[in-house]
């Protein structure tokens, strides 16, 4: 389910809120998404990316990174 949410965030260009976060600590220097908000724009030619971390049984940890497809520009193809 988390992978689907990460891909949907990429497609919608919206960071979903952190679930089960009812009372965030104001002293933490972490930028938490308490409500849906637009993802920060990227520089020209830089794909948008999202990451999904998963912690499994027996210490198996996985991080998946999804990026949007950007077709090659005509100037890059000519080089």
PDB file of N, CA, C and O in Angstrom:
ATOM      1  N   UNK A   1       0.815  -1.190   0.000  1.00  0.00           N
ATOM      2  CA  UNK A   1       0.000   0.000   0.000  1.00  0.00           C
ATOM      3  C   UNK A   1       0.863   1.261   0.000  1.00  0.00           C
ATOM      4  O   UNK A   1       0.520   2.257  -0.637  1.00  0.00           O
ATOM      5  N   UNK A   2       1.992   1.209   0.723  1.00  0.00           N
ATOM      6  CA  UNK A   2       2.856   2.385   0.775  1.00  0.00           C
ATOM      7  C   UNK A   2       3.446   2.707  -0.592  1.00  0.00           C
ATOM      8  O   UNK A   2       3.609   3.874  -0.948  1.00  0.00           O
ATOM      9  N   UNK A   3       3.767   1.661  -1.358  1.00  0.00           N
ATOM     10  CA  UNK A   3       4.327   1.878  -2.693  1.00  0.00           C
ATOM     11  C   UNK A   3       3.311   2.573  -3.585  1.00  0.00           C
ATOM     12  O   UNK A   3       3.665   3.475  -4.343  1.00  0.00           O
ATOM     13  N   UNK A   4       2.068   2.165  -3.502  1.00  0.00           N
ATOM     14  CA  UNK A   4       1.010   2.807  -4.298  1.00  0.00           C
ATOM     15  C   UNK A   4       0.882   4.269  -3.899  1.00  0.00           C
ATOM     16  O   UNK A   4       0.745   5.136  -4.763  1.00  0.00           O
ATOM     17  N   UNK A   5       0.925   4.556  -2.601  1.00  0.00           N
ATOM     18  CA  UNK A   5       0.827   5.943  -2.131  1.00  0.00           C
ATOM     19  C   UNK A   5       2.013   6.766  -2.625  1.00  0.00           C
ATOM     20  O   UNK A   5       1.845   7.929  -2.994  1.00  0.00           O
ATOM     21  N   UNK A   6       3.207   6.179  -2.638  1.00  0.00           N
ATOM     22  CA  UNK A   6       4.393   6.900  -3.115  1.00  0.00           C
ATOM     23  C   UNK A   6       4.269   7.223  -4.607  1.00  0.00           C
ATOM     24  O   UNK A   6       4.587   8.333  -5.033  1.00  0.00           O
ATOM     25  N   UNK A   7       3.811   6.260  -5.390  1.00  0.00           N
ATOM     26  CA  UNK A   7       3.653   6.496  -6.833  1.00  0.00           C
ATOM     27  C   UNK A   7       2.545   7.508  -7.095  1.00  0.00           C
ATOM     28  O   UNK A   7       2.671   8.351  -7.983  1.00  0.00           O
ATOM     29  N   UNK A   8       1.461   7.429  -6.330  1.00  0.00           N
ATOM     30  CA  UNK A   8       0.374   8.408  -6.500  1.00  0.00           C
ATOM     31  C   UNK A   8       0.852   9.810  -6.137  1.00  0.00           C
ATOM     32  O   UNK A   8       0.441  10.781  -6.773  1.00  0.00           O
ATOM     33  N   UNK A   9       1.710   9.934  -5.130  1.00  0.00           N
ATOM     34  CA  UNK A   9       2.271  11.238  -4.774  1.00  0.00           C
ATOM     35  C   UNK A   9       3.094  11.789  -5.928  1.00  0.00           C
ATOM     36  O   UNK A   9       3.057  12.988  -6.204  1.00  0.00           O
ATOM     37  N   UNK A  10       3.830  10.923  -6.600  1.00  0.00           N
ATOM     38  CA  UNK A  10       4.628  11.329  -7.753  1.00  0.00           C
ATOM     39  C   UNK A  10       3.735  11.775  -8.900  1.00  0.00           C
ATOM     40  O   UNK A  10       3.988  12.805  -9.524  1.00  0.00           O
ATOM     41  N   UNK A  11       2.701  11.010  -9.174  1.00  0.00           N
ATOM     42  CA  UNK A  11       1.780  11.351 -10.265  1.00  0.00           C
ATOM     43  C   UNK A  11       1.034  12.647  -9.960  1.00  0.00           C
ATOM     44  O   UNK A  11       0.916  13.521 -10.819  1.00  0.00           O
ATOM     45  N   UNK A  12       0.531  12.767  -8.730  1.00  0.00           N
ATOM     46  CA  UNK A  12      -0.252  13.944  -8.343  1.00  0.00           C
ATOM     47  C   UNK A  12       0.619  15.139  -7.959  1.00  0.00           C
ATOM     48  O   UNK A  12       0.125  16.256  -7.810  1.00  0.00           O
ATOM     49  N   UNK A  13       1.928  14.891  -7.800  1.00  0.00           N
ATOM     50  CA  UNK A  13       2.872  15.928  -7.354  1.00  0.00           C
ATOM     51  C   UNK A  13       2.422  16.553  -6.030  1.00  0.00           C
ATOM     52  O   UNK A  13       2.496  17.765  -5.825  1.00  0.00           O
ATOM     53  N   UNK A  14       1.951  15.669  -5.142  1.00  0.00           N
ATOM     54  CA  UNK A  14       1.455  16.107  -3.837  1.00  0.00           C
ATOM     55  C   UNK A  14       2.010  15.192  -2.751  1.00  0.00           C
ATOM     56  O   UNK A  14       1.898  13.970  -2.846  1.00  0.00           O
ATOM     57  N   UNK A  15       2.606  15.782  -1.724  1.00  0.00           N
ATOM     58  CA  UNK A  15       3.076  15.014  -0.575  1.00  0.00           C
ATOM     59  C   UNK A  15       1.883  14.698   0.319  1.00  0.00           C
ATOM     60  O   UNK A  15       1.199  15.612   0.781  1.00  0.00           O
ATOM     61  N   UNK A  16       1.623  13.416   0.569  1.00  0.00           N
ATOM     62  CA  UNK A  16       0.506  13.084   1.450  1.00  0.00           C
ATOM     63  C   UNK A  16       0.861  13.404   2.901  1.00  0.00           C
ATOM     64  O   UNK A  16       2.039  13.469   3.250  1.00  0.00           O
ATOM     65  N   UNK A  17      -0.145  13.603   3.745  1.00  0.00           N
ATOM     66  CA  UNK A  17       0.154  13.887   5.153  1.00  0.00           C
ATOM     67  C   UNK A  17       0.698  12.657   5.863  1.00  0.00           C
ATOM     68  O   UNK A  17       0.439  11.526   5.453  1.00  0.00           O
ATOM     69  N   UNK A  18       1.452  12.886   6.924  1.00  0.00           N
ATOM     70  CA  UNK A  18       1.942  11.803   7.769  1.00  0.00           C
ATOM     71  C   UNK A  18       0.760  11.268   8.565  1.00  0.00           C
ATOM     72  O   UNK A  18       0.099  12.022   9.279  1.00  0.00           O
ATOM     73  N   UNK A  19       0.490   9.963   8.443  1.00  0.00           N
ATOM     74  CA  UNK A  19      -0.669   9.404   9.134  1.00  0.00           C
ATOM     75  C   UNK A  19      -0.369   9.218  10.616  1.00  0.00           C
ATOM     76  O   UNK A  19       0.785   9.069  11.018  1.00  0.00           O
ATOM     77  N   UNK A  20      -1.413   9.229  11.409  1.00  0.00           N
ATOM     78  CA  UNK A  20      -1.338   9.025  12.859  1.00  0.00           C
ATOM     79  C   UNK A  20      -0.448  10.044  13.560  1.00  0.00           C
ATOM     80  O   UNK A  20       0.141   9.743  14.598  1.00  0.00           O
ATOM     81  N   UNK A  21      -0.349  11.224  13.009  1.00  0.00           N
ATOM     82  CA  UNK A  21       0.433  12.295  13.634  1.00  0.00           C
ATOM     83  C   UNK A  21      -0.559  13.331  14.153  1.00  0.00           C
ATOM     84  O   UNK A  21      -0.908  14.282  13.453  1.00  0.00           O
ATOM     85  N   UNK A  22      -1.001  13.131  15.380  1.00  0.00           N
ATOM     86  CA  UNK A  22      -2.018  14.006  15.946  1.00  0.00           C
ATOM     87  C   UNK A  22      -1.434  15.195  16.699  1.00  0.00           C
ATOM     88  O   UNK A  22      -2.043  16.263  16.751  1.00  0.00           O
ATOM     89  N   UNK A  23      -0.259  15.008  17.280  1.00  0.00           N
ATOM     90  CA  UNK A  23       0.329  16.052  18.114  1.00  0.00           C
ATOM     91  C   UNK A  23       1.831  16.163  17.836  1.00  0.00           C
ATOM     92  O   UNK A  23       2.633  15.676  18.634  1.00  0.00           O
ATOM     93  N   UNK A  24       2.232  16.792  16.725  1.00  0.00           N
ATOM     94  CA  UNK A  24       3.663  16.884  16.412  1.00  0.00           C
ATOM     95  C   UNK A  24       4.404  17.761  17.417  1.00  0.00           C
ATOM     96  O   UNK A  24       3.846  18.721  17.948  1.00  0.00           O
ATOM     97  N   UNK A  25       5.661  17.420  17.669  1.00  0.00           N
ATOM     98  CA  UNK A  25       6.508  18.173  18.588  1.00  0.00           C
ATOM     99  C   UNK A  25       7.048  19.398  17.850  1.00  0.00           C
ATOM    100  O   UNK A  25       7.790  19.258  16.877  1.00  0.00           O
ATOM    101  N   UNK A  26       6.684  20.585  18.304  1.00  0.00           N
ATOM    102  CA  UNK A  26       7.108  21.819  17.645  1.00  0.00           C
ATOM    103  C   UNK A  26       8.613  22.053  17.758  1.00  0.00           C
ATOM    104  O   UNK A  26       9.168  22.841  16.993  1.00  0.00           O
ATOM    105  N   UNK A  27       9.284  21.379  18.700  1.00  0.00           N
ATOM    106  CA  UNK A  27      10.727  21.556  18.881  1.00  0.00           C
ATOM    107  C   UNK A  27      11.558  20.741  17.893  1.00  0.00           C
ATOM    108  O   UNK A  27      12.761  20.970  17.765  1.00  0.00           O
ATOM    109  N   UNK A  28      10.931  19.792  17.191  1.00  0.00           N
ATOM    110  CA  UNK A  28      11.657  18.992  16.213  1.00  0.00           C
ATOM    111  C   UNK A  28      11.950  19.820  14.961  1.00  0.00           C
ATOM    112  O   UNK A  28      11.095  20.558  14.473  1.00  0.00           O
ATOM    113  N   UNK A  29      13.154  19.683  14.463  1.00  0.00           N
ATOM    114  CA  UNK A  29      13.536  20.408  13.247  1.00  0.00           C
ATOM    115  C   UNK A  29      13.314  19.517  12.023  1.00  0.00           C
ATOM    116  O   UNK A  29      14.208  19.342  11.195  1.00  0.00           O
ATOM    117  N   UNK A  30      12.101  18.957  11.926  1.00  0.00           N
ATOM    118  CA  UNK A  30      11.747  18.078  10.816  1.00  0.00           C
ATOM    119  C   UNK A  30      10.554  18.693  10.097  1.00  0.00           C
ATOM    120  O   UNK A  30       9.598  19.147  10.726  1.00  0.00           O
ATOM    121  N   UNK A  31      10.627  18.700   8.784  1.00  0.00           N
ATOM    122  CA  UNK A  31       9.541  19.243   7.971  1.00  0.00           C
ATOM    123  C   UNK A  31       8.503  18.147   7.739  1.00  0.00           C
ATOM    124  O   UNK A  31       8.598  17.394   6.770  1.00  0.00           O
ATOM    125  N   UNK A  32       7.518  18.060   8.622  1.00  0.00           N
ATOM    126  CA  UNK A  32       6.476  17.047   8.517  1.00  0.00           C
ATOM    127  C   UNK A  32       5.310  17.559   7.691  1.00  0.00           C
ATOM    128  O   UNK A  32       4.929  18.725   7.795  1.00  0.00           O
ATOM    129  N   UNK A  33       4.756  16.697   6.884  1.00  0.00           N
ATOM    130  CA  UNK A  33       3.558  17.053   6.126  1.00  0.00           C
ATOM    131  C   UNK A  33       2.350  16.728   6.993  1.00  0.00           C
ATOM    132  O   UNK A  33       1.962  15.566   7.114  1.00  0.00           O
ATOM    133  N   UNK A  34       1.762  17.744   7.592  1.00  0.00           N
ATOM    134  CA  UNK A  34       0.586  17.523   8.435  1.00  0.00           C
ATOM    135  C   UNK A  34      -0.702  17.557   7.628  1.00  0.00           C
ATOM    136  O   UNK A  34      -1.757  17.163   8.127  1.00  0.00           O
ATOM    137  N   UNK A  35      -0.627  18.021   6.395  1.00  0.00           N
ATOM    138  CA  UNK A  35      -1.755  18.002   5.463  1.00  0.00           C
ATOM    139  C   UNK A  35      -1.170  17.896   4.053  1.00  0.00           C
ATOM    140  O   UNK A  35       0.001  18.223   3.857  1.00  0.00           O
ATOM    141  N   UNK A  36      -1.950  17.450   3.070  1.00  0.00           N
ATOM    142  CA  UNK A  36      -1.407  17.328   1.713  1.00  0.00           C
ATOM    143  C   UNK A  36      -0.857  18.673   1.229  1.00  0.00           C
ATOM    144  O   UNK A  36      -1.442  19.725   1.486  1.00  0.00           O
ATOM    145  N   UNK A  37       0.272  18.616   0.526  1.00  0.00           N
ATOM    146  CA  UNK A  37       0.853  19.846  -0.003  1.00  0.00           C
ATOM    147  C   UNK A  37       1.628  19.532  -1.282  1.00  0.00           C
ATOM    148  O   UNK A  37       2.091  18.407  -1.469  1.00  0.00           O
ATOM    149  N   UNK A  38       1.767  20.511  -2.149  1.00  0.00           N
ATOM    150  CA  UNK A  38       2.475  20.276  -3.414  1.00  0.00           C
ATOM    151  C   UNK A  38       3.945  19.935  -3.170  1.00  0.00           C
ATOM    152  O   UNK A  38       4.579  20.480  -2.267  1.00  0.00           O
ATOM    153  N   UNK A  39       4.469  19.037  -3.979  1.00  0.00           N
ATOM    154  CA  UNK A  39       5.896  18.737  -3.916  1.00  0.00           C
ATOM    155  C   UNK A  39       6.675  19.918  -4.471  1.00  0.00           C
ATOM    156  O   UNK A  39       6.195  20.628  -5.355  1.00  0.00           O
ATOM    157  N   UNK A  40       7.867  20.123  -3.954  1.00  0.00           N
ATOM    158  CA  UNK A  40       8.710  21.230  -4.412  1.00  0.00           C
ATOM    159  C   UNK A  40       9.061  21.027  -5.886  1.00  0.00           C
ATOM    160  O   UNK A  40       9.363  19.909  -6.302  1.00  0.00           O
ATOM    161  N   UNK A  41       9.023  22.091  -6.670  1.00  0.00           N
ATOM    162  CA  UNK A  41       9.367  21.950  -8.090  1.00  0.00           C
ATOM    163  C   UNK A  41      10.848  21.603  -8.262  1.00  0.00           C
ATOM    164  O   UNK A  41      11.677  21.955  -7.423  1.00  0.00           O
ATOM    165  N   UNK A  42      11.163  20.925  -9.333  1.00  0.00           N
ATOM    166  CA  UNK A  42      12.532  20.525  -9.638  1.00  0.00           C
ATOM    167  C   UNK A  42      13.105  21.451 -10.700  1.00  0.00           C
ATOM    168  O   UNK A  42      12.366  22.108 -11.432  1.00  0.00           O
ATOM    169  N   UNK A  43      14.409  21.494 -10.775  1.00  0.00           N
ATOM    170  CA  UNK A  43      15.077  22.268 -11.821  1.00  0.00           C
ATOM    171  C   UNK A  43      14.776  21.633 -13.175  1.00  0.00           C
ATOM    172  O   UNK A  43      14.474  20.443 -13.259  1.00  0.00           O
ATOM    173  N   UNK A  44      14.860  22.424 -14.214  1.00  0.00           N
ATOM    174  CA  UNK A  44      14.594  21.918 -15.564  1.00  0.00           C
ATOM    175  C   UNK A  44      15.497  20.727 -15.858  1.00  0.00           C
ATOM    176  O   UNK A  44      16.704  20.776 -15.618  1.00  0.00           O
ATOM    177  N   UNK A  45      14.909  19.669 -16.376  1.00  0.00           N
ATOM    178  CA  UNK A  45      15.671  18.478 -16.724  1.00  0.00           C
ATOM    179  C   UNK A  45      15.883  17.510 -15.577  1.00  0.00           C
ATOM    180  O   UNK A  45      16.442  16.433 -15.783  1.00  0.00           O
ATOM    181  N   UNK A  46      15.452  17.861 -14.373  1.00  0.00           N
ATOM    182  CA  UNK A  46      15.596  16.982 -13.206  1.00  0.00           C
ATOM    183  C   UNK A  46      14.261  16.280 -12.939  1.00  0.00           C
ATOM    184  O   UNK A  46      13.245  16.951 -12.755  1.00  0.00           O
ATOM    185  N   UNK A  47      14.244  14.955 -12.915  1.00  0.00           N
ATOM    186  CA  UNK A  47      12.978  14.254 -12.688  1.00  0.00           C
ATOM    187  C   UNK A  47      12.519  14.366 -11.232  1.00  0.00           C
ATOM    188  O   UNK A  47      13.335  14.467 -10.315  1.00  0.00           O
ATOM    189  N   UNK A  48      11.224  14.346 -11.043  1.00  0.00           N
ATOM    190  CA  UNK A  48      10.634  14.291  -9.711  1.00  0.00           C
ATOM    191  C   UNK A  48      10.855  12.878  -9.180  1.00  0.00           C
ATOM    192  O   UNK A  48      10.768  11.915  -9.942  1.00  0.00           O
ATOM    193  N   UNK A  49      11.136  12.740  -7.895  1.00  0.00           N
ATOM    194  CA  UNK A  49      11.402  11.416  -7.316  1.00  0.00           C
ATOM    195  C   UNK A  49      10.720  11.282  -5.962  1.00  0.00           C
ATOM    196  O   UNK A  49      10.534  12.266  -5.245  1.00  0.00           O
ATOM    197  N   UNK A  50      10.351  10.055  -5.623  1.00  0.00           N
ATOM    198  CA  UNK A  50       9.812   9.727  -4.304  1.00  0.00           C
ATOM    199  C   UNK A  50      10.525   8.469  -3.817  1.00  0.00           C
ATOM    200  O   UNK A  50      11.025   7.680  -4.620  1.00  0.00           O
ATOM    201  N   UNK A  51      10.568   8.289  -2.505  1.00  0.00           N
ATOM    202  CA  UNK A  51      11.220   7.122  -1.919  1.00  0.00           C
ATOM    203  C   UNK A  51      10.240   6.421  -0.983  1.00  0.00           C
ATOM    204  O   UNK A  51       9.419   7.059  -0.325  1.00  0.00           O
ATOM    205  N   UNK A  52      10.345   5.099  -0.940  1.00  0.00           N
ATOM    206  CA  UNK A  52       9.516   4.284  -0.064  1.00  0.00           C
ATOM    207  C   UNK A  52      10.442   3.337   0.693  1.00  0.00           C
ATOM    208  O   UNK A  52      11.144   2.532   0.082  1.00  0.00           O
ATOM    209  N   UNK A  53      10.444   3.432   2.022  1.00  0.00           N
ATOM    210  CA  UNK A  53      11.246   2.540   2.861  1.00  0.00           C
ATOM    211  C   UNK A  53      10.358   1.452   3.432  1.00  0.00           C
ATOM    212  O   UNK A  53       9.208   1.702   3.792  1.00  0.00           O
ATOM    213  N   UNK A  54      10.899   0.238   3.514  1.00  0.00           N
ATOM    214  CA  UNK A  54      10.153  -0.868   4.111  1.00  0.00           C
ATOM    215  C   UNK A  54      11.090  -1.676   4.995  1.00  0.00           C
ATOM    216  O   UNK A  54      12.221  -1.978   4.615  1.00  0.00           O
ATOM    217  N   UNK A  55      10.606  -2.018   6.170  1.00  0.00           N
ATOM    218  CA  UNK A  55      11.371  -2.816   7.120  1.00  0.00           C
ATOM    219  C   UNK A  55      10.637  -4.133   7.299  1.00  0.00           C
ATOM    220  O   UNK A  55       9.486  -4.163   7.736  1.00  0.00           O
ATOM    221  N   UNK A  56      11.320  -5.230   6.953  1.00  0.00           N
ATOM    222  CA  UNK A  56      10.672  -6.531   6.969  1.00  0.00           C
ATOM    223  C   UNK A  56      11.141  -7.417   8.092  1.00  0.00           C
ATOM    224  O   UNK A  56      11.952  -7.017   8.928  1.00  0.00           O
ATOM    225  N   UNK A  57      10.617  -8.635   8.101  1.00  0.00           N
ATOM    226  CA  UNK A  57      10.977  -9.625   9.116  1.00  0.00           C
ATOM    227  C   UNK A  57      12.426 -10.048   8.944  1.00  0.00           C
ATOM    228  O   UNK A  57      12.937 -10.092   7.825  1.00  0.00           O
ATOM    229  N   UNK A  58      13.081 -10.355  10.040  1.00  0.00           N
ATOM    230  CA  UNK A  58      14.445 -10.862   9.990  1.00  0.00           C
ATOM    231  C   UNK A  58      15.479  -9.823   9.595  1.00  0.00           C
ATOM    232  O   UNK A  58      16.582 -10.179   9.181  1.00  0.00           O
ATOM    233  N   UNK A  59      15.145  -8.549   9.716  1.00  0.00           N
ATOM    234  CA  UNK A  59      16.108  -7.503   9.417  1.00  0.00           C
ATOM    235  C   UNK A  59      16.246  -7.164   7.952  1.00  0.00           C
ATOM    236  O   UNK A  59      17.218  -6.513   7.567  1.00  0.00           O
ATOM    237  N   UNK A  60      15.318  -7.577   7.127  1.00  0.00           N
ATOM    238  CA  UNK A  60      15.366  -7.237   5.705  1.00  0.00           C
ATOM    239  C   UNK A  60      14.794  -5.837   5.503  1.00  0.00           C
ATOM    240  O   UNK A  60      13.622  -5.586   5.781  1.00  0.00           O
ATOM    241  N   UNK A  61      15.621  -4.951   5.025  1.00  0.00           N
ATOM    242  CA  UNK A  61      15.210  -3.566   4.796  1.00  0.00           C
ATOM    243  C   UNK A  61      15.341  -3.248   3.310  1.00  0.00           C
ATOM    244  O   UNK A  61      16.284  -3.681   2.648  1.00  0.00           O
ATOM    245  N   UNK A  62      14.392  -2.494   2.805  1.00  0.00           N
ATOM    246  CA  UNK A  62      14.372  -2.148   1.387  1.00  0.00           C
ATOM    247  C   UNK A  62      14.031  -0.673   1.241  1.00  0.00           C
ATOM    248  O   UNK A  62      13.185  -0.147   1.963  1.00  0.00           O
ATOM    249  N   UNK A  63      14.686  -0.021   0.317  1.00  0.00           N
ATOM    250  CA  UNK A  63      14.335   1.351  -0.058  1.00  0.00           C
ATOM    251  C   UNK A  63      14.098   1.365  -1.567  1.00  0.00           C
ATOM    252  O   UNK A  63      14.979   0.997  -2.345  1.00  0.00           O
ATOM    253  N   UNK A  64      12.921   1.786  -1.967  1.00  0.00           N
ATOM    254  CA  UNK A  64      12.576   1.890  -3.385  1.00  0.00           C
ATOM    255  C   UNK A  64      12.522   3.363  -3.759  1.00  0.00           C
ATOM    256  O   UNK A  64      11.925   4.171  -3.046  1.00  0.00           O
ATOM    257  N   UNK A  65      13.141   3.707  -4.871  1.00  0.00           N
ATOM    258  CA  UNK A  65      13.112   5.076  -5.373  1.00  0.00           C
ATOM    259  C   UNK A  65      12.417   5.053  -6.729  1.00  0.00           C
ATOM    260  O   UNK A  65      12.811   4.316  -7.633  1.00  0.00           O
ATOM    261  N   UNK A  66      11.385   5.865  -6.854  1.00  0.00           N
ATOM    262  CA  UNK A  66      10.650   5.980  -8.110  1.00  0.00           C
ATOM    263  C   UNK A  66      10.857   7.382  -8.664  1.00  0.00           C
ATOM    264  O   UNK A  66      10.750   8.366  -7.931  1.00  0.00           O
ATOM    265  N   UNK A  67      11.151   7.475  -9.951  1.00  0.00           N
ATOM    266  CA  UNK A  67      11.295   8.776 -10.599  1.00  0.00           C
ATOM    267  C   UNK A  67      10.381   8.834 -11.798  1.00  0.00           C
ATOM    268  O   UNK A  67      10.011   7.809 -12.369  1.00  0.00           O
ATOM    269  N   UNK A  68      10.021  10.049 -12.173  1.00  0.00           N
ATOM    270  CA  UNK A  68       9.197  10.208 -13.355  1.00  0.00           C
ATOM    271  C   UNK A  68      10.069  10.060 -14.598  1.00  0.00           C
ATOM    272  O   UNK A  68      11.275  10.304 -14.552  1.00  0.00           O
ATOM    273  N   UNK A  69       9.458   9.664 -15.692  1.00  0.00           N
ATOM    274  CA  UNK A  69      10.173   9.551 -16.959  1.00  0.00           C
ATOM    275  C   UNK A  69      10.208  10.914 -17.630  1.00  0.00           C
ATOM    276  O   UNK A  69       9.181  11.574 -17.787  1.00  0.00           O
ATOM    277  N   UNK A  70      11.403  11.319 -18.022  1.00  0.00           N
ATOM    278  CA  UNK A  70      11.561  12.536 -18.797  1.00  0.00           C
ATOM    279  C   UNK A  70      12.133  12.143 -20.158  1.00  0.00           C
ATOM    280  O   UNK A  70      13.242  11.613 -20.227  1.00  0.00           O
ATOM    281  N   UNK A  71      11.407  12.390 -21.221  1.00  0.00           N
ATOM    282  CA  UNK A  71      11.946  12.035 -22.535  1.00  0.00           C
ATOM    283  C   UNK A  71      13.197  12.859 -22.828  1.00  0.00           C
ATOM    284  O   UNK A  71      13.312  13.999 -22.377  1.00  0.00           O
ATOM    285  N   UNK A  72      14.137  12.284 -23.584  1.00  0.00           N
ATOM    286  CA  UNK A  72      15.338  13.037 -23.904  1.00  0.00           C
ATOM    287  C   UNK A  72      14.994  14.315 -24.661  1.00  0.00           C
ATOM    288  O   UNK A  72      14.110  14.333 -25.517  1.00  0.00           O
ATOM    289  N   UNK A  73      15.711  15.375 -24.324  1.00  0.00           N
ATOM    290  CA  UNK A  73      15.468  16.630 -25.046  1.00  0.00           C
ATOM    291  C   UNK A  73      16.090  16.536 -26.429  1.00  0.00           C
ATOM    292  O   UNK A  73      16.990  15.726 -26.654  1.00  0.00           O
ATOM    293  N   UNK A  74      15.623  17.350 -27.348  1.00  0.00           N
ATOM    294  CA  UNK A  74      16.145  17.313 -28.710  1.00  0.00           C
ATOM    295  C   UNK A  74      17.588  17.751 -28.764  1.00  0.00           C
ATOM    296  O   UNK A  74      18.345  17.269 -29.607  1.00  0.00           O
ATOM    297  N   UNK A  75      17.999  18.673 -27.868  1.00  0.00           N
ATOM    298  CA  UNK A  75      19.386  19.133 -27.871  1.00  0.00           C
ATOM    299  C   UNK A  75      20.304  18.050 -27.343  1.00  0.00           C
ATOM    300  O   UNK A  75      21.432  17.923 -27.818  1.00  0.00           O
ATOM    301  N   UNK A  76      19.847  17.251 -26.358  1.00  0.00           N
ATOM    302  CA  UNK A  76      20.686  16.184 -25.820  1.00  0.00           C
ATOM    303  C   UNK A  76      20.827  15.062 -26.852  1.00  0.00           C
ATOM    304  O   UNK A  76      21.883  14.435 -26.941  1.00  0.00           O
ATOM    305  N   UNK A  77      19.783  14.807 -27.623  1.00  0.00           N
ATOM    306  CA  UNK A  77      19.829  13.753 -28.621  1.00  0.00           C
ATOM    307  C   UNK A  77      20.767  14.109 -29.772  1.00  0.00           C
ATOM    308  O   UNK A  77      21.340  13.225 -30.409  1.00  0.00           O
ATOM    309  N   UNK A  78      20.919  15.399 -30.034  1.00  0.00           N
ATOM    310  CA  UNK A  78      21.776  15.837 -31.137  1.00  0.00           C
ATOM    311  C   UNK A  78      23.243  15.818 -30.776  1.00  0.00           C
ATOM    312  O   UNK A  78      24.093  15.783 -31.666  1.00  0.00           O
ATOM    313  N   UNK A  79      23.569  15.840 -29.473  1.00  0.00           N
ATOM    314  CA  UNK A  79      24.971  15.915 -29.031  1.00  0.00           C
ATOM    315  C   UNK A  79      25.725  14.636 -29.264  1.00  0.00           C
ATOM    316  O   UNK A  79      26.910  14.551 -28.943  1.00  0.00           O
TER     317      UNK A  79
END
